[in-house]
Amino acid sequence: MPGAGRAAGVRRLRPQRPEEPPAREDEDLLLAAAYVSDAQYNRNVPFETSPRAIRLYYFYNHWTMQVAIYFFICVDLSLALFEEPALFPLPFLATSIAEVLCLTAFFGRLVHFAKVTPQMVFWKDTKNICIMVTIVLTLIDLIIYGSLEAVNIHSIRWSRALRPVFLINFPESRQIRRTFRSIRNTLPDILYVFLLFMFSVLIFSLMALKLFGVRSLKTVEGLPYFTDILEIAFELYVLVTTANSPDVMMPAYNFSRWYSLYFITYIIINTYIFMSVFLAVVYNNYRKHLKNEILKLAYLKRRKMIEAFNILKVKVGTEFVVTEAQWKRLAKIVMPHISSPHLELLLRISDEGQKGHVDKMNFLRLADLLNIQVVAINIKRHPLEDWMPRVYQSSASLLVQRMVRHRIFVWVYDVIILVNAIFIALDEKKPFISNAEWLFLSLYIIEILLKLYTYEPRAYFGRKQFWNWFDTLIIIAALVATVANATIQSGNYNSQQILDIVLILRILRLLRIIVSIQRFRLIVTTLINIGPTILTFGGLVLVVYYVFAIIGMEAFQGKVWFFDPNFTTPEAQVCGNPALTGSAFARDHYCKNNFNDLASSFIVLMELTVVNQWHVLAGGFALVTHQAAKLYFISFHIVVVILIVNIFIAFILEAFFVAYSLEKSEVETAIEKKIQELGVGVQEEEMQDGKLIDNMDAKDSGFSGDDGDNKRKALKGLYFRIASKKYRTVDALLQQMFESEITPEDEGPSLDEILNLSPSDIYPKNPSFGNSA
């Protein structure tokens, strides 16, 4: 780890910088840039500090290397689509060669990592051991499986379930690992609640056996009702998910109305109380361990920046500083594509007194400065203003522009969209309704043309103008749908697929209401903002789904088959397996819900996640194999529905709380202040109110009048503003909360103390109202 010694990246104070040769100075600059880059991206990779190791480390972190390793991970995971049971069958030789190539790439990446990290650190890292063991086990399984296949003996490819190990354990997947650590740390507290929950289910199962088992009750299928303790426990567990309610209760309820009290009591205790306690425990522990993880990142980030400062510092007077030239070179190495105006702006913030150097406190903010997106706005004249200035600046033209910027313009189109929704719901075969579609389409096209006339086109379709692109694409889709619909009706086309596409494209037009209503936009924008972080949980779900899918294919492949609906043979009625005769699985025609390939397995697992009718699926596969197969489905429900879904809910809650409650950081405030001082600032409010050339959201703007037009004429050239908070990550927001508690002079605890931080160091062991507040 950085800070643990010379091998891990610690550099001590050296003599004055001018005394060092240029080569040594460049090496120090590369080393300092590596620390700053790690702090910027929250990387916690210990690396050797020799010049060769540093260059290898830069190559290791290059985006092409990361894309390559993710490509091979995707190829490795997708091999299950081509292996038996396969969706697209390929020979074993082809898939085995592809897998060996992937393993070679993984081993090469691991060797590269070993070249940049100290040997002792590398061999103590469990991630590296897991990758090496998985590679060896996969090769052994390939050899054994291939040898048995050569003599026509079928065996199990058990190593396929280990493939997600590569996705989890490479350093690039630290977000997924953090989620797994949160689950692992939460398990002890959840375990006690789960044991108490299972004890409650067992108690109620024994009560059901004594209450109903001796009364010779029958189910709808004519089977004995609640006579087997294991079957009772399974049915009551399913009742917690409400998937078999009220079916499971009806035999007892039909016998006596008073028996409904038993099921009502059970549902209140186990469904509403215990499931709520599960969510509370998961959320509390997840938040606690997440805060611990973020606090570690904050301290490690501070230590990396301090070490970078110690490498480059020189003494000026009584304090140590970094020269302006070194600071600029460092920033260019860390962010090669930074523009010169942006770099100069950051330097003005870091060197407020224009002294020609940056002090320690301001240097420590460099990673944050580089992380905050500063948008450069090049305000340009409208092309029509250059081509025909007299026409564009005429009274009629200015009146049109003011009308487009006025909020009433938006309100009028809101009403048009709502009326259009009513017409879409009506019968389009009537000529009046059909012709009205052309009218609405014409109005939408006129709206786009008026906006392009009022606003500078290149700014209107700027890279960050998501809602303008969204609005325009919806209009284009509506145009394609209307033209296609007219073509189909005038010709002899009868393709149902084309008609389906036309209908969908027409309905998509209503999505423009999201653009118009600010509250809708706020919700959708928030979802989009936290989308990249939600992908972390997408990776987590993918790992769990993949493992269960591989296990399901090995256990249940070929047990259930889907037949075309036109088949009326007895075999087709029972999904190709006589064991399903008379079962709810066969009656409901669930034959396509099988584990005969990876895609079908994922669909079944999604259905199990929804939990509706999951007991029918579990019962069907138990009939074709063994009753113990229900443990597979119960395990999936516990892992995914109870654990992962609750953690996902906890994450969403935390993300929204942070996104809505956190104010701008001190660094962002400093950037905005300097932008305004230099007179090159554009306020976020101005961008939202439609007063600038490149802003296309005119919802909240009023008539700008002559003053507004004069302001637009004056605002030409390059301006800056802080990107809105939608570009931050949730991790960055949480880290910002704790970094504000660390003073600039605080170098934090030692590296070992940072890595061994526990939630008990953050939260009081004996909480009271006072210390909790």
C-alpha positions, 0 to 999 in steps of 0.5 A, a space after each residue: 500500500 502507498 505509505 507502507 514503505 519505499 516498495 509501496 510508494 513512500 517518498 521522503 523529502 529531498 533537496 531543492 528541486 533545481 538540484 535534481 537532473 531532468 530525468 529524475 525530475 520527470 520520474 518524480 513527476 510520473 510517480 506523483 501523477 500516478 498518486 494523483 490519478 489513483 486519488 482521482 479515481 479512488 484506486 487503491 492499488 499498491 505499486 512499485 515506485 521504480 521508473 519501469 514499474 510506474 510506466 507498467 502501471 500507467 499501461 495497466 490503467 490505460 483504457 484499452 487494457 480495461 476494455 480488453 479485459 472486460 471483452 474477454 470476461 464477456 466472451 468467457 461468460 457468454 460461452 454458456 450460450 454455445 455449450 451444452 445445453 446450448 442456445 446456439 450449439 458449437 463443437 466442444 473444441 471451439 468453445 474450449 479453445 475460446 475459453 483457453 484464450 480467455 484464461 490466457 488473457 486473464 493470466 496475462 493481466 494477472 502477470 501484468 499486475 504482479 509486475 507493478 505491485 510488491 511481491 509480498 503484497 501480491 501474494 497476500 491479496 486474496 483476489 489474485 489467489 482466487 483468480 489463479 485457483 479458478 484458472 487452474 480448476 477450469 483447466 483441470 475441468 476442461 481436461 477431464 470433461 474433454 477426455 470423457 467426451 472423447 470416449 462418449 461419457 457425459 459429465 458435468 462442467 462444474 467449473 462454469 459456475 466459477 466464471 463470475 470469479 473473474 468479473 468480481 476479482 479483477 481490480 476494475 470491478 471494485 464496485 461489485 466487490 464493495 457490494 459483495 463485502 457489504 453483503 458479507 458484513 451484513 450476513 451475521 446480523 441478518 442470520 439471527 433474524 433469519 433463524 428467528 424467522 425460520 423458527 416462527 415458520 417451524 412453529 406454525 408448521 407444527 401448529 398446522 400439522 396438529 390443526 389440519 392434519 387429523 381432519 382428512 382435508 383435501 386440496 383442490 387436486 384431491 391430495 391430502 392437506 397439510 399431512 407432511 411437515 416438510 410440505 407444510 413448511 414449504 407451503 408456509 414459506 411460500 405464503 410469506 411471499 404471498 405467491 400461493 395466497 389464498 389458495 393454501 388457505 381455502 381447504 381450511 377456510 372452507 372447513 371452518 371460518 375460524 381457521 382463517 385466524 391462523 393464516 391471518 396471524 401467520 401473515 401478519 407476523 411473518 410477511 409484514 413484521 419479519 420481512 420489514 425487519 429484514 429490510 430494516 436490518 439490511 438497510 442499517 447494516 448496509 449504510 453502516 458498512 458503506 460509510 466505513 468503506 467510504 471513510 477508508 477511501 477518503 483517508 486513502 485519497 488524502 494520503 495519496 495526495 500528501 505523498 504526491 505533494 511530498 514528491 514535488 514540494 520545494 521550500 519557499 521561505 518557511 513553507 513547502 510548495 509546488 511550483 506553478 510549472 510543476 503543477 501544470 505539468 502534473 495536471 496535464 499528465 493526469 488529464 492529458 485532454 484538459 484544455 488550456 483555458 480549463 487548466 488556467 482556471 484551475 491554476 487560478 483557483 489553486 494559486 489564489 495570490 498569483 504567487 507562482 506556486 501552490 501551497 499544500 492545502 490547495 494542492 490536496 484539492 487537485 484530485 477533486 478539481 479534476 473530478 469536478 466537470 467544468 463545462 466550457 460554453 462556446 457561445 456563438 452567433 446563430 448562423 442566420 444572424 451571419 447570413 441575413 442579419 437584417 432579417 434575423 434581427 427584424 422586429 417580426 423575427 425578434 417577436 418570434 424568438 421571444 414567443 418561442 422562449 416564453 413559457 406559454 409556448 411550452 404550455 400550448 404544446 403541453 395541451 397539444 400532447 394531451 389532446 394527441 394522447 386522446 386521439 391515439 386512444 381513438 379508432 384510427 380507421 376513422 378518416 378524421 382521426 387518421 387526418 388528425 395524426 398528420 396535423 399533430 405531426 405537423 405541429 411537432 415539426 413546426 415546434 422543432 423548426 421554431 426552436 432551431 430558428 431561435 436557438 443556435 443549432 450546434 448548441 441545440 444538439 450539443 453533447 450534453 443536451 439530452 432532452 433536446 435529442 430525446 425530443 427530436 428523436 421522438 418526433 422523427 420516430 413519429 414521422 416514420 410511424 405516420 408515413 409507414 402507417 399511411 404506406 401500409 394502409 394504401 398498399 397490400 402489406 399485411 405484416 403484423 410485425 410492421 404494424 406492431 412497430 408502427 403502433 409502438 412508434 406512435 405511442 412513443 410520441 407521448 413520451 414528449 410529456 416527460 420533456 414538458 413537465 418539470 417534475 417528470 424530468 426531475 424524476 427521470 433525470 435522477 434515475 439517469 444520474 444514478 444509473 451508472 451506479 445502479 449498474 453495480 447492482 446489475 453486475 451483482 445480479 448478473 453474477 448471482 443469476 449466472 451461478 444459479 443458471 449454470 447449476 439449474 442447467 446441470 440439474 434440470 436440463 432436458 427434464 421439461 420440453 416445450 412443444 408447439 401449441 399445435 401439438 395435441 399429443 399426450 406428451 405435449 400436454 405434460 411438457 414431455 415428462 409423464 411425472 408432470 401429469 395432473 400438476 399445476 405446472 402442466 395445467 398452466 402450460 409452463 413448459 417453456 419455463 425450463 433450464 434447457 439453455 442459458 437464455 431460458 434459465 435467466 427468464 425462469 430466474 427472473 420469474 422467480 425474482 418476481 415470486 408470483 407462482 414461483 411455488 408452481 415452478 419449484 413444484 414442477 421441477 421437484 416432480 421431474 427430479 426430487 423433492 429436494 430440488 425445492 431447496 434450489 428455489 428456496 435458496 435463490 429466493 433467500 439470496 436474491 429476493 430477501 438479501 440482494 433486493 433489500 440491499 438494492 432498496 437500501 442503496 436506492 434510498 441512500 442514493 436519493 437521500 444523498 442526491 437531494 440533501 448534499 450541498 455543493 462542496 467547498 471545491 465546487 464553491 471555490 471554482 464557481 467563485 473564481 469563474 465569476 471573479 474572472 468574468 467568464 461565468 454562466 450561472 446554472 439558473 441562466 442555463 435553465 431559464 433559457 436566457 443563453 444561446 446554447 440553452 434549449 429548455 425554455 420552460 421557465 423563461 418569460 419575455 426577455 424584452 430588449 434587455 434580454 436580446 442585448 444580453 444575448 448579443 453581449 454573451 459571445 465567446 468562451 464561458 464556464 460553468 460547473 456541471 450540474 450534480 447529475 455528473 457526480 457518482 454516489 460514491 463521490 457524494 458520500 466521500 464528500 460528506 466525510 472529507 469535509 470532516 478531515 482538516 487539511 492538516 490531518 494526514 489521517 491514521 496510519 495505513 494499517 489503521 485505515 485498512 482495518 477501520 471498522 464500523 465500530 470506529 465510526 458508530 458508538 458501541 453503546 448508542 444513546 439519544 445524545 451521541 446518536 443525534 
